[in-house]
Amino acid sequence: MSNGALPRGTSWRLLFVAPFRGLALAGLGAVGVLLVVPMAVALLSGAVRTLLRLRRLPGLRRRLAASWSRVEISDPYVPHSSQARAREGGLYRYGRRLYASGRTAGRKRAAHRITRDPATARDLLWLLLDPFVGVPVAVLPATLIAAGLAGLTSPLWAAGPGSAGAAGLGLASVSAGLASGPPAIRLHGYWTRLLLDGGGAPAPGGRTWWVRLWRRVQTVGAACLLCALAVCGAVLAPLQLIAAVCSLVFGLVPVFAQVVLASRKLVNLWRELLRNGGLADIAEPYRRPPPGPVQGADGHYAYGRTLHPGPLLPTWLATRRWVLTDPATWRDLLWLLTNPVVTAVLLLGPMASVLVIGTRWSGPAGLAAALLAAGAVLWGAPYALRIQARWCALLLAPTERSVLARRVQQLTTTRAEATGVQAAELLRIERDLHDGAQTRLVAIGMSLRAIEHRLGSDQPELRAMAAEARENSSAALRELRGLVRGVHPPVLAERGLVDAVRTLALAHPLAVEVTADLQGRAQVPVAACAYFSVSEALTNSAKHSGARRVLIDLRHRAGALRITVTDDGCGGADPSRGSGIRGIQRRLAAFDGLLDVASPPGGPTTLTMELPCVLSSARTSTSSGKD
């Protein structure tokens, strides 16, 4: 028989190959069942790499179905890019957030594109439905052939009156299986194109039935995931209470902080899921963690008024105090305690009702009731999730007070960075002037002195001009040194605040006595502020008070640098009259410093300055003594 007796486009080889191709396609469909849960979890959590790996199975199925059935099936995926462009300042933007890493911003953008791609929803829908539609169609020819072969081989093993009939039915079944192979493969190709083809993708803003169905299925999957996370929260809430008792009562310091940090990871996962699902954008309300302990000059680490030999216990104590004093910790605990109840009412209850209906009712009525209940759950799941998101935002969103506190903390940090940069720039200018222009002026003066000596007495006019130039260079050098001391005194950078104040005392016309107790060095901006404040206070004493003696005391207590300047003058200093005290107040205010003025008529006048700072133990100047 020639190939012309077969349908157009069909060959004898295809008749025998089609059943095996159907078995291969059915096997891929059966494997897809195992990927439904991983793909749903990856889709809800935005795991880009996992989704791209799981897409390989639908992609392979699409290529094989198109090649074997000769049905054109196009690639449906929307192109995505994980590259992000840096903004001004080196930050990368995605949505309303800025990221320091372009890789993180690109991964967020790619996750958004892939999870919002309708082809991803169709892939998951295909994994769910293909075992019930595509697999039976693909395996039908092989099943008929297997049944026919069983009928043909039965006469060889058992003789009887029905053996001939079984053989005839077997031959008919094998023939039907061979004949139905190519049509079944082609029908399977049309089924694959229905779900996995990109040509029927909706236009931007449009939706088709499978997109709407997927949205409903996605909300039910999200509800199941949130129910599981609510169970985890129900476990963490009592653990957090037990850890608080163990930490505060029994002295197990790090236990409470570690449990709280674990709970915050779970809460942040809720925030991320709600944000990725477009339900609510809940920012983190937590305060910034405390800085690490600083080693003092004596080698110990201070926490409060207690010194510790190592940094571990002060770190634990500071972390425990951080989580205990943060109001967001207790709001999270309240949410962890109440969220399982709310989740059970809004999400778990409707889904459980479907199972109850399906198990208690039997027959067509039970099936119809279960389908109606499932449809009601699919319809109401988005509204339940929105109510759940609003409930979460009520407790997990930052309050106005916490937003203000974070803003103040951010402004404090940026101001400290700005003042640090300014101090570093002034220090650089001082070093450039000291090592550059000042050295050149000294060299010019020495050269002019040498020229003056070599001229001798034969050329008095030239010698007088050289002497005048040398005097001008010396005056310029003195002015430059004064300018350098005004920008940033070299002794302050080399010896520290105490020795810099002692230098001021030695150069002051009044009798100045300095006492100090500083176990370390203050930060450069704070030290410069304190130095110039003391300098201005000494200038005021010399100009306005009529004092003969000034006492300066420098100490560090309770995280603040305390400076007291006392003179025995006539008193009566008033900041409102525009004296130098206003300048000191403005200088201290840049660092959250305070100035207290006690100047009764007749004296004495006492200026008390406080600057928040932490002393380091890099180098220690002479910390006490009297001049």
Secondary structure per residue as TSV (DSSP state, phi and psi in degrees):
chain	resnum	aa	ss	phi	psi
A	1	M	-	360.0	136.6
A	2	S	-	-88.2	167.9
A	3	N	G	-67.2	-16.0
A	4	G	G	-67.8	-18.6
A	5	A	G	-77.9	-9.6
A	6	L	S	-95.0	162.4
A	7	P	-	-58.6	155.5
A	8	R	T	-61.1	136.4
A	9	G	T	84.2	3.5
A	10	T	-	-113.3	138.8
A	11	S	-	-122.7	163.7
A	12	W	H	-61.2	-37.0
A	13	R	H	-62.4	-39.0
A	14	L	H	-66.7	-32.9
A	15	L	H	-61.6	-36.9
A	16	F	H	-87.2	-24.5
A	17	V	H	-84.6	-30.6
A	18	A	H	-57.5	-42.6
A	19	P	H	-60.7	-39.2
A	20	F	H	-68.4	-35.5
A	21	R	H	-64.8	-38.7
A	22	G	H	-62.6	-40.1
A	23	L	H	-63.0	-38.8
A	24	A	H	-64.0	-44.5
A	25	L	H	-66.0	-38.3
A	26	A	H	-65.5	-37.8
A	27	G	H	-63.1	-40.9
A	28	L	H	-63.5	-37.4
A	29	G	H	-65.5	-37.8
A	30	A	H	-68.7	-38.0
A	31	V	H	-64.2	-33.5
A	32	G	H	-60.8	-26.1
A	33	V	H	-61.6	-35.5
A	34	L	H	-70.3	-17.2
A	35	L	T	-98.4	0.7
A	36	V	H	-64.5	-51.5
A	37	V	H	-65.7	-48.3
A	38	P	H	-58.1	-38.6
A	39	M	H	-70.9	-37.1
A	40	A	H	-65.4	-42.0
A	41	V	H	-65.4	-43.7
A	42	A	H	-63.7	-35.7
A	43	L	H	-69.5	-38.4
A	44	L	H	-74.1	-34.5
A	45	S	H	-90.6	-8.7
A	46	G	T	76.0	29.3
A	47	A	-	-77.7	100.0
A	48	V	H	-67.1	-48.5
A	49	R	H	-62.8	-40.3
A	50	T	H	-64.2	-42.1
A	51	L	H	-62.9	-41.2
A	52	L	H	-65.0	-36.3
A	53	R	H	-68.7	-42.4
A	54	L	H	-70.7	-20.8
A	55	R	T	-68.6	-15.8
A	56	R	H	-64.7	-35.6
A	57	L	H	-66.1	-51.2
A	58	P	H	-59.3	-34.6
A	59	G	H	-65.3	-42.6
A	60	L	H	-63.8	-42.3
A	61	R	H	-63.0	-37.8
A	62	R	H	-66.0	-43.5
A	63	R	H	-68.2	-43.0
A	64	L	H	-66.1	-43.3
A	65	A	H	-63.1	-40.4
A	66	A	H	-66.7	-39.0
A	67	S	H	-73.4	-41.2
A	68	W	H	-83.2	-33.0
A	69	S	H	-93.4	-9.0
A	70	R	-	58.4	32.8
A	71	V	-	-104.6	126.0
A	72	E	-	-71.3	120.6
A	73	I	-	-129.0	114.5
A	74	S	-	-88.5	164.9
A	75	D	-	-77.0	123.5
A	76	P	-	-95.0	-5.0
A	77	Y	-	-77.6	142.2
A	78	V	-	-80.8	130.4
A	79	P	-	-60.4	139.3
A	80	H	-	-130.9	153.1
A	81	S	-	-132.3	137.2
A	82	S	-	-100.5	10.7
A	83	Q	-	-89.9	139.2
A	84	A	-	-124.2	143.4
A	85	R	-	-94.7	139.7
A	86	A	B	-77.2	138.8
A	87	R	-	-88.4	-177.6
A	88	E	T	-65.1	133.4
A	89	G	T	97.7	-2.4
A	90	G	S	81.6	10.9
A	91	L	-	-97.8	156.0
A	92	Y	E	-115.7	135.2
A	93	R	E	-107.2	138.5
A	94	Y	E	-141.6	116.8
A	95	G	T	67.1	-126.8
A	96	R	T	-98.5	8.6
A	97	R	E	-118.2	152.4
A	98	L	E	-113.4	138.4
A	99	Y	E	-122.4	144.4
A	100	A	S	-76.5	-22.5
A	101	S	-	-108.5	128.2
A	102	G	H	-68.6	-25.9
A	103	R	H	-67.1	-40.2
A	104	T	H	-66.8	-45.6
A	105	A	H	-63.0	-40.7
A	106	G	H	-65.7	-37.3
A	107	R	H	-66.4	-38.3
A	108	K	H	-64.0	-42.4
A	109	R	H	-65.8	-43.5
A	110	A	H	-64.5	-39.2
A	111	A	H	-62.4	-39.7
A	112	H	H	-65.0	-44.1
A	113	R	H	-64.1	-43.9
A	114	I	H	-71.3	-43.5
A	115	T	H	-68.7	-27.6
A	116	R	H	-89.0	-4.1
A	117	D	-	-72.5	123.1
A	118	P	H	-59.4	-27.2
A	119	A	H	-64.1	-32.4
A	120	T	H	-64.9	-41.6
A	121	A	H	-63.9	-38.4
A	122	R	H	-67.5	-36.0
A	123	D	H	-60.5	-45.5
A	124	L	H	-67.5	-38.8
A	125	L	H	-64.5	-36.4
A	126	W	H	-65.6	-40.7
A	127	L	H	-61.0	-33.0
A	128	L	H	-77.4	-40.4
A	129	L	H	-95.3	-26.0
A	130	D	T	-60.2	-38.0
A	131	P	T	-60.6	-22.9
A	132	F	T	-96.7	-18.5
A	133	V	T	-120.7	-59.2
A	134	G	H	-69.4	-41.2
A	135	V	H	-63.6	-47.4
A	136	P	H	-59.7	-37.6
A	137	V	H	-66.8	-43.0
A	138	A	H	-70.3	-33.6
A	139	V	H	-89.2	-7.6
A	140	L	H	-59.2	-48.5
A	141	P	H	-60.1	-43.9
A	142	A	H	-64.7	-34.9
A	143	T	H	-66.2	-42.2
A	144	L	H	-64.6	-40.8
A	145	I	H	-66.2	-41.6
A	146	A	H	-64.1	-41.8
A	147	A	H	-65.9	-38.9
A	148	G	H	-66.4	-40.6
A	149	L	H	-63.5	-35.4
A	150	A	H	-64.8	-39.1
A	151	G	H	-68.5	-37.2
A	152	L	H	-69.7	-33.9
A	153	T	H	-85.7	-12.3
A	154	S	H	-63.8	-36.3
A	155	P	H	-63.2	-22.7
A	156	L	H	-74.0	-20.3
A	157	W	H	-112.0	-25.0
A	158	A	-	-141.0	124.5
A	159	A	-	-96.8	140.8
A	160	G	S	179.5	175.6
A	161	P	T	-66.4	-24.9
A	162	G	T	-93.4	5.5
A	163	S	H	-68.3	-41.3
A	164	A	H	-65.7	-39.4
A	165	G	H	-65.9	-38.3
A	166	A	H	-64.7	-37.0
A	167	A	H	-66.4	-39.9
A	168	G	H	-65.5	-43.0
A	169	L	H	-64.4	-36.5
A	170	G	H	-63.6	-43.2
A	171	L	H	-62.8	-40.0
A	172	A	H	-66.3	-37.8
A	173	S	H	-68.0	-40.0
A	174	V	H	-64.4	-42.9
A	175	S	H	-63.2	-42.1
A	176	A	H	-65.0	-37.3
A	177	G	H	-65.6	-43.3
A	178	L	H	-65.8	-40.2
A	179	A	H	-71.1	-32.8
A	180	S	H	-85.3	-4.1
A	181	G	H	-60.7	-59.4
A	182	P	H	-59.6	-44.8
A	183	P	H	-61.9	-36.7
A	184	A	H	-65.3	-40.6
A	185	I	H	-64.4	-39.3
A	186	R	H	-68.9	-40.7
A	187	L	H	-61.5	-38.6
A	188	H	H	-65.1	-34.3
A	189	G	H	-63.7	-41.3
A	190	Y	H	-64.2	-39.0
A	191	W	H	-64.2	-41.0
A	192	T	H	-65.2	-41.1
A	193	R	H	-65.3	-31.7
A	194	L	H	-59.7	-38.1
A	195	L	H	-102.0	-36.7
A	196	L	H	-104.6	0.8
A	197	D	-	-82.2	146.9
A	198	G	S	-93.7	-8.3
A	199	G	T	-69.9	-27.3
A	200	G	T	-93.6	17.3
A	201	A	-	-66.1	142.5
A	202	P	-	-72.8	154.5
A	203	A	-	-68.5	160.1
A	204	P	T	-54.7	126.5
A	205	G	T	91.2	-15.9
A	206	G	-	-92.0	160.3
A	207	R	-	-138.0	146.2
A	208	T	-	-113.7	179.0
A	209	W	H	-63.4	-37.1
A	210	W	H	-72.6	-28.7
A	211	V	H	-67.9	-44.5
A	212	R	H	-64.7	-40.2
A	213	L	H	-64.9	-39.3
A	214	W	H	-65.9	-38.6
A	215	R	H	-58.3	-40.8
A	216	R	H	-67.9	-43.8
A	217	V	H	-63.9	-37.4
A	218	Q	H	-64.8	-39.1
A	219	T	H	-66.5	-37.5
A	220	V	H	-66.4	-40.7
A	221	G	H	-63.4	-40.6
A	222	A	H	-63.6	-38.2
A	223	A	H	-63.2	-40.0
A	224	C	H	-64.1	-42.3
A	225	L	H	-64.4	-42.1
A	226	L	H	-65.9	-33.7
A	227	C	H	-63.6	-42.3
A	228	A	H	-64.0	-39.9
A	229	L	H	-68.8	-32.5
A	230	A	H	-64.5	-36.0
A	231	V	H	-63.5	-42.1
A	232	C	H	-61.0	-40.1
A	233	G	H	-64.7	-36.1
A	234	A	H	-64.9	-27.1
A	235	V	H	-79.6	-39.0
A	236	L	H	-72.0	-30.8
A	237	A	H	-61.2	-52.4
A	238	P	H	-65.8	-32.8
A	239	L	H	-61.6	-37.1
A	240	Q	H	-66.5	-40.1
A	241	L	H	-65.4	-43.4
A	242	I	H	-63.5	-40.5
A	243	A	H	-64.9	-36.0
A	244	A	H	-62.6	-42.6
A	245	V	H	-64.8	-44.6
A	246	C	H	-63.2	-35.5
A	247	S	H	-77.5	-41.7
A	248	L	H	-86.2	-32.9
A	249	V	T	-95.2	-47.0
A	250	F	S	-97.5	-0.5
A	251	G	-	82.1	12.7
A	252	L	-	-82.5	83.8
A	253	V	H	-60.0	-50.5
A	254	P	H	-78.0	-8.3
A	255	V	H	-64.6	-48.7
A	256	F	H	-63.1	-44.9
A	257	A	H	-63.0	-38.8
A	258	Q	H	-67.1	-40.2
A	259	V	H	-67.1	-39.9
A	260	V	H	-63.2	-42.6
A	261	L	H	-64.7	-36.4
A	262	A	H	-65.5	-39.4
A	263	S	H	-65.0	-36.3
A	264	R	H	-65.9	-32.9
A	265	K	H	-63.6	-41.0
A	266	L	H	-65.3	-43.1
A	267	V	H	-64.6	-40.6
A	268	N	H	-66.1	-30.7
A	269	L	H	-65.4	-40.2
A	270	W	H	-58.8	-46.5
A	271	R	H	-59.5	-42.6
A	272	E	H	-65.7	-41.6
A	273	L	H	-65.6	-41.8
A	274	L	H	-65.9	-35.0
A	275	R	H	-71.1	-44.2
A	276	N	H	-66.1	-31.1
A	277	G	T	-81.4	-0.1
A	278	G	T	70.0	21.3
A	279	L	S	-90.0	-43.1
A	280	A	-	-161.8	140.5
A	281	D	-	-106.9	94.5
A	282	I	-	-103.8	116.3
A	283	A	-	-78.1	160.1
A	284	E	-	-79.5	129.0
A	285	P	-	-97.0	7.0
A	286	Y	-	-74.8	147.4
A	287	R	-	-73.7	158.6
A	288	R	-	-71.1	145.0
A	289	P	-	-66.0	153.6
A	290	P	-	-71.8	155.7
A	291	P	-	-70.4	160.1
A	292	G	-	-68.9	157.7
A	293	P	-	-66.4	148.1
A	294	V	-	-107.2	131.4
A	295	Q	B	-74.5	130.0
A	296	G	-	-79.1	177.7
A	297	A	T	-64.9	-27.2
A	298	D	T	-86.7	4.5
A	299	G	S	87.9	-1.2
A	300	H	-	-97.8	164.6
A	301	Y	E	-115.7	127.9
A	302	A	E	-97.1	137.8
A	303	Y	E	-133.6	108.7
A	304	G	T	68.6	-125.1
A	305	R	T	-105.2	13.4
A	306	T	E	-111.1	136.4
A	307	L	E	-101.1	138.5
A	308	H	E	-124.4	145.0
A	309	P	S	-71.7	-24.7
A	310	G	S	-128.1	168.1
A	311	P	S	-85.4	-9.3
A	312	L	H	-67.5	-52.1
A	313	L	H	-65.9	-42.6
A	314	P	H	-59.5	-35.3
A	315	T	H	-65.6	-44.5
A	316	W	H	-61.6	-44.0
A	317	L	H	-65.0	-42.1
A	318	A	H	-66.1	-37.9
A	319	T	H	-67.5	-40.7
A	320	R	H	-64.6	-41.5
A	321	R	H	-65.3	-35.8
A	322	W	H	-61.7	-48.4
A	323	V	H	-74.8	-29.2
A	324	L	H	-71.3	-38.3
A	325	T	H	-87.8	-4.3
A	326	D	-	-84.4	117.9
A	327	P	H	-60.8	-26.7
A	328	A	H	-64.1	-26.6
A	329	T	H	-60.9	-45.2
A	330	W	H	-77.4	-28.0
A	331	R	H	-68.7	-38.6
A	332	D	H	-63.3	-40.5
A	333	L	H	-64.1	-42.0
A	334	L	H	-63.0	-39.2
A	335	W	H	-66.8	-40.7
A	336	L	H	-63.2	-33.7
A	337	L	H	-75.5	-38.0
A	338	T	H	-95.6	-21.3
A	339	N	H	-63.7	-38.5
A	340	P	H	-58.7	-36.4
A	341	V	H	-66.9	-46.9
A	342	V	H	-63.5	-42.1
A	343	T	H	-64.1	-39.8
A	344	A	I	-64.4	-38.1
A	345	V	I	-72.8	-44.2
A	346	L	I	-84.0	-38.0
A	347	L	I	-112.1	-49.3
A	348	L	I	-73.2	-36.3
A	349	G	H	-59.8	-51.2
A	350	P	H	-60.7	-39.4
A	351	M	H	-69.0	-36.0
A	352	A	H	-67.6	-30.8
A	353	S	H	-63.5	-33.8
A	354	V	H	-63.1	-42.8
A	355	L	H	-65.8	-39.4
A	356	V	H	-63.8	-44.2
A	357	I	H	-63.1	-41.6
A	358	G	H	-68.1	-28.7
A	359	T	H	-88.8	-30.6
A	360	R	H	-87.3	-32.8
A	361	W	-	-100.7	142.1
A	362	S	-	-126.3	164.3
A	363	G	H	84.7	-174.2
A	364	P	H	-60.3	-35.6
A	365	A	H	-65.1	-41.5
A	366	G	H	-65.4	-40.6
A	367	L	H	-63.4	-42.4
A	368	A	H	-64.5	-41.2
A	369	A	H	-65.2	-40.1
A	370	A	H	-64.9	-40.5
A	371	L	H	-65.1	-40.4
A	372	L	H	-64.1	-41.2
A	373	A	H	-65.7	-40.7
A	374	A	H	-63.2	-40.1
A	375	G	H	-63.4	-39.1
A	376	A	H	-64.6	-38.1
A	377	V	H	-65.4	-44.1
A	378	L	H	-61.7	-38.2
A	379	W	H	-71.3	-39.5
A	380	G	H	-91.4	-7.4
A	381	A	H	-60.8	-44.1
A	382	P	H	-60.8	-38.4
A	383	Y	H	-69.0	-37.3
A	384	A	H	-64.7	-39.5
A	385	L	H	-66.1	-36.7
A	386	R	H	-65.1	-41.3
A	387	I	H	-64.3	-40.7
A	388	Q	H	-61.6	-41.7
A	389	A	H	-64.4	-40.1
A	390	R	H	-65.5	-36.7
A	391	W	H	-65.0	-42.6
A	392	C	H	-64.5	-41.3
A	393	A	H	-64.1	-29.9
A	394	L	H	-62.7	-37.1
A	395	L	H	-103.2	-30.1
A	396	L	H	-95.8	-17.6
A	397	A	S	-73.4	148.4
A	398	P	-	-66.5	139.4
A	399	T	-	-77.8	168.9
A	400	E	H	-61.6	-35.6
A	401	R	H	-67.5	-42.6
A	402	S	H	-68.5	-36.5
A	403	V	H	-62.4	-42.5
A	404	L	H	-65.2	-40.4
A	405	A	H	-64.8	-41.9
A	406	R	H	-65.9	-35.6
A	407	R	H	-66.9	-42.1
A	408	V	H	-62.9	-42.5
A	409	Q	H	-64.4	-38.8
A	410	Q	H	-66.1	-42.9
A	411	L	H	-64.9	-37.4
A	412	T	H	-62.9	-42.3
A	413	T	H	-65.4	-46.6
A	414	T	H	-65.5	-35.8
A	415	R	H	-66.6	-40.7
A	416	A	H	-63.0	-39.3
A	417	E	H	-65.7	-40.5
A	418	A	H	-65.2	-43.9
A	419	T	H	-67.0	-34.0
A	420	G	H	-64.9	-42.7
A	421	V	H	-64.3	-40.5
A	422	Q	H	-63.7	-43.1
A	423	A	H	-64.4	-40.6
A	424	A	H	-64.0	-38.0
A	425	E	H	-67.3	-41.7
A	426	L	H	-63.1	-39.6
A	427	L	H	-63.8	-38.5
A	428	R	H	-65.9	-42.0
A	429	I	H	-62.3	-42.2
A	430	E	H	-61.1	-42.1
A	431	R	H	-69.2	-38.4
A	432	D	H	-64.1	-42.6
A	433	L	I	-66.6	-39.4
A	434	H	I	-69.4	-43.6
A	435	D	I	-88.2	-17.5
A	436	G	I	-106.6	-81.9
A	437	A	I	-62.6	-40.7
A	438	Q	H	-64.7	-41.2
A	439	T	H	-65.5	-38.3
A	440	R	H	-66.7	-38.4
A	441	L	H	-65.3	-38.8
A	442	V	H	-63.0	-42.1
A	443	A	H	-65.0	-39.2
A	444	I	H	-63.6	-42.1
A	445	G	H	-62.3	-41.8
A	446	M	H	-66.1	-38.6
A	447	S	H	-65.7	-41.4
A	448	L	H	-65.9	-36.4
A	449	R	H	-64.9	-39.4
A	450	A	H	-66.0	-40.5
A	451	I	H	-63.6	-40.1
A	452	E	H	-62.1	-39.5
A	453	H	H	-71.7	-35.4
A	454	R	H	-76.4	-21.7
A	455	L	H	-68.9	-33.7
A	456	G	T	70.8	-157.6
A	457	S	T	-98.2	1.2
A	458	D	S	-76.2	-28.0
A	459	Q	-	-124.6	78.3
A	460	P	H	-66.3	-31.9
A	461	E	H	-67.4	-46.1
A	462	L	H	-64.6	-37.0
A	463	R	H	-66.9	-37.9
A	464	A	H	-66.4	-38.5
A	465	M	H	-65.8	-38.9
A	466	A	H	-66.1	-38.7
A	467	A	H	-66.7	-40.1
A	468	E	H	-65.0	-40.6
A	469	A	H	-63.7	-36.8
A	470	R	H	-67.5	-38.6
A	471	E	H	-65.7	-39.7
A	472	N	H	-64.4	-40.5
A	473	S	H	-65.5	-36.1
A	474	S	H	-66.8	-40.0
A	475	A	H	-65.5	-41.3
A	476	A	H	-63.2	-36.1
A	477	L	H	-66.1	-40.8
A	478	R	H	-64.9	-41.6
A	479	E	H	-64.9	-38.1
A	480	L	H	-66.7	-39.4
A	481	R	H	-65.5	-38.1
A	482	G	H	-64.6	-38.9
A	483	L	H	-64.3	-40.6
A	484	V	H	-62.8	-43.0
A	485	R	H	-65.2	-31.3
A	486	G	H	-74.4	-30.8
A	487	V	H	-74.4	-55.3
A	488	H	-	-164.2	109.0
A	489	P	-	-60.4	131.8
A	490	P	H	-60.2	-35.3
A	491	V	H	-65.6	-27.5
A	492	L	H	-68.1	-39.5
A	493	A	H	-76.1	-30.1
A	494	E	H	-89.4	-40.7
A	495	R	H	-113.6	-14.7
A	496	G	-	102.0	178.1
A	497	L	H	-67.5	-43.2
A	498	V	H	-63.0	-48.3
A	499	D	H	-67.9	-31.0
A	500	A	H	-66.0	-40.5
A	501	V	H	-66.6	-37.3
A	502	R	H	-62.6	-36.4
A	503	T	H	-64.3	-41.2
A	504	L	H	-59.1	-42.7
A	505	A	H	-63.7	-39.0
A	506	L	H	-67.4	-32.8
A	507	A	H	-88.4	-3.0
A	508	H	S	-85.0	144.7
A	509	P	S	-69.2	-24.6
A	510	L	S	-87.1	166.2
A	511	A	E	-80.3	114.3
A	512	V	E	-117.4	129.7
A	513	E	E	-114.6	130.8
A	514	V	E	-118.4	126.5
A	515	T	E	-122.8	143.3
A	516	A	E	-148.9	148.8
A	517	D	E	-145.2	78.9
A	518	L	-	-120.0	114.4
A	519	Q	S	-92.5	63.1
A	520	G	S	143.3	-170.7
A	521	R	B	-121.0	140.8
A	522	A	-	-79.8	164.4
A	523	Q	-	-62.8	153.1
A	524	V	H	-57.9	-46.1
A	525	P	H	-63.3	-40.2
A	526	V	H	-67.2	-42.5
A	527	A	H	-62.4	-40.6
A	528	A	H	-65.1	-42.5
A	529	C	H	-60.8	-44.4
A	530	A	H	-64.7	-41.2
A	531	Y	H	-61.8	-50.3
A	532	F	H	-70.5	-28.4
A	533	S	H	-66.9	-43.3
A	534	V	H	-64.3	-39.8
A	535	S	H	-62.1	-41.4
A	536	E	H	-70.0	-35.1
A	537	A	H	-64.8	-40.8
A	538	L	H	-65.0	-37.8
A	539	T	H	-63.4	-41.7
A	540	N	H	-63.3	-39.7
A	541	S	I	-63.5	-40.7
A	542	A	I	-71.6	-32.3
A	543	K	I	-87.3	-40.8
A	544	H	I	-115.4	-24.2
A	545	S	I	-89.5	-23.8
A	546	G	-	68.7	26.4
A	547	A	-	-80.2	160.7
A	548	R	S	-112.8	-17.9
A	549	R	E	-145.3	143.1
A	550	V	E	-130.7	135.7
A	551	L	E	-113.0	131.5
A	552	I	E	-123.6	128.3
A	553	D	E	-127.4	128.9
A	554	L	E	-121.5	126.7
A	555	R	E	-146.0	159.4
A	556	H	E	-124.6	116.3
A	557	R	E	-139.9	135.9
A	558	A	T	54.1	43.8
A	559	G	T	73.6	20.1
A	560	A	E	-140.5	143.9
A	561	L	E	-88.7	120.1
A	562	R	E	-112.0	121.5
A	563	I	E	-122.2	128.5
A	564	T	E	-119.5	126.4
A	565	V	E	-119.9	116.4
A	566	T	E	-124.7	132.0
A	567	D	E	-126.1	160.5
A	568	D	-	-100.5	36.7
A	569	G	S	-81.8	-161.8
A	570	C	-	-81.8	-11.1
A	571	G	-	75.2	-162.6
A	572	G	-	78.7	19.9
A	573	A	-	-70.6	132.3
A	574	D	-	-131.3	115.4
A	575	P	G	-62.0	-26.0
A	576	S	G	-73.1	-11.8
A	577	R	G	-90.6	9.5
A	578	G	T	81.0	24.7
A	579	S	-	-78.1	-175.7
A	580	G	H	-67.6	-9.9
A	581	I	H	-65.2	-35.0
A	582	R	H	-62.8	-37.8
A	583	G	H	-63.8	-38.4
A	584	I	H	-65.3	-41.6
A	585	Q	H	-61.6	-44.2
A	586	R	H	-65.1	-37.3
A	587	R	H	-66.0	-42.3
A	588	L	H	-71.9	-32.5
A	589	A	H	-63.0	-25.9
A	590	A	T	-65.2	-18.9
A	591	F	T	-118.6	23.0
A	592	D	T	60.3	30.5
A	593	G	-	-85.6	161.8
A	594	L	E	-123.8	149.6
A	595	L	E	-130.9	125.3
A	596	D	E	-114.7	128.6
A	597	V	E	-114.0	123.0
A	598	A	E	-122.6	103.9
A	599	S	-	-143.4	75.2
A	600	P	-	-69.1	154.4
A	601	P	T	-57.7	132.4
A	602	G	T	93.8	-9.1
A	603	G	-	84.0	178.6
A	604	P	-	-79.3	171.3
A	605	T	E	-108.5	129.6
A	606	T	E	-127.0	121.8
A	607	L	E	-106.9	122.8
A	608	T	E	-114.5	118.5
A	609	M	E	-114.3	136.5
A	610	E	E	-128.2	130.8
A	611	L	E	-129.3	120.6
A	612	P	E	-64.8	129.5
A	613	C	-	-165.2	165.0
A	614	V	-	-122.2	130.6
A	615	L	-	-85.4	139.5
A	616	S	B	-103.2	165.0
A	617	S	-	-112.5	25.7
A	618	A	S	-63.2	-50.2
A	619	R	-	-145.5	149.0
A	620	T	-	-122.7	125.9
A	621	S	-	-82.8	176.5
A	622	T	-	-62.3	114.5
A	623	S	-	-96.6	-7.6
A	624	S	-	-154.2	162.4
A	625	G	-	140.1	176.0
A	626	K	-	-135.4	145.2
A	627	D	-	-113.1	360.0
